[in-house]
């Protein structure tokens, strides 16, 4: 089972809760690698929320939310043996889009995109880089993906203090969205992990 190391321990050591965002199709979040992450969570005495961003992927498949949600069903089934070893709270993407504040957050994100040039630039840059890596991908779908993701996470950023484990640094659009939507103090503390 691979193990992980996590950056900036001084920023997260006292925080008791981890939110692990599961990116569909990312090999870091399945099988033995997922097991290594869960081992770290347990070894550090943290509670865990699994954030399965399944139906958000309707932006990647022409708008089919049912097919996107099926990705989450398949991920849960494939990883059931590893997940059975730990206690966790499951939050799927429809839980966030069903949050009472989602409509307001979505409007706030669109206003931010229209009026805050650094955020718009960061979103567009990310969308163009994503499209370049996937020939035939429409950057507009990636922009819509990012705006929905920011709206979904806005309530999380204002919620329970937590560590967000992820295998890369946050994108600039994420930092700008969080800074503008979660004032005065975002609840999230980003911690980059890597496999040893």
HELIX and SHEET records of a PDB file:
HELIX    1   1 UNK A    9  UNK A   12  1                                   4    
HELIX    2   2 UNK A   27  UNK A   29  5                                   3    
HELIX    3   3 UNK A   31  UNK A   43  1                                  13    
HELIX    4   4 UNK A   55  UNK A   60  5                                   6    
HELIX    5   5 UNK A   65  UNK A   78  1                                  14    
HELIX    6   6 UNK A   80  UNK A   83  1                                   4    
HELIX    7   7 UNK A   93  UNK A   97  1                                   5    
HELIX    8   8 UNK A  102  UNK A  115  1                                  14    
HELIX    9   9 UNK A  117  UNK A  133  1                                  17    
HELIX   10  10 UNK A  139  UNK A  157  1                                  19    
HELIX   11  11 UNK A  172  UNK A  181  1                                  10    
SHEET    1   A 6 UNK A   4  UNK A   6  0                                        
SHEET    2   A 6 UNK A 188  UNK A 195 -1                                        
SHEET    3   A 6 UNK A 162  UNK A 166  1                                        
SHEET    4   A 6 UNK A  17  UNK A  22  1                                        
SHEET    5   A 6 UNK A  47  UNK A  52  1                                        
SHEET    6   A 6 UNK A  89  UNK A  92  1                                        
END                                                                             
